[in-house]
Structures are given as structure tokens and as C-alpha cells.
Amino acid sequence: MAPSRSKSGSGRSGGRTPRATSRKKEAPATAAIEVVEEGKGLGIDDGIAIVTALLLVVSILLVDYDWGTHYGGGMFFK
């Protein structure tokens, strides 16, 4: 009859102790990111709004001037 082996621990032969290692890799080192806002100047949208407002004011003044000089009924020009 063959000699029986003792079943101690995990049943591995050779008296080796199991190593517990993680299979996950370490997260890569991340560099600090600095957010820098660019200086915002006037864009095309802002320019269109400004020009439209100026044209509206000028047109109101021209119509009022015309009513004042020809019909005597302008608010600013009589």
C-alpha cells in the first residue's frame, strides 16, 4: 500500500506557501492639468448686435428729424 499524504492547508505539495498577488495593475500616474481660460474679445455675434442697435437708434432719430422739419410733430426736432 502507498503511503498517504497529509491534507494540510491547501493541499499543495512541496511545502510552498501560496502568494496572494493582485491581478490589477497600478493606475498610471496622472499629471496635474491646469485649465486656462482664453481672453474673450468681441466676436461676430457681438458686432452684429452692436451695429443693429446703432442702426435702429439712427433710424429713429432720422424719422423724428423728418417729422419735425416737414410736419412739425417730432419729439426731438420741431
Buried (B, 14 or more C-beta within 10 A) or exposed (E): EEEEEEEEEEEEEEEEEEEEEEEEEEEEEEEEEEEEEEEEEEEEEEEEEEEEEEEEEEEEBEEBEEBBEEEEEBEEBE
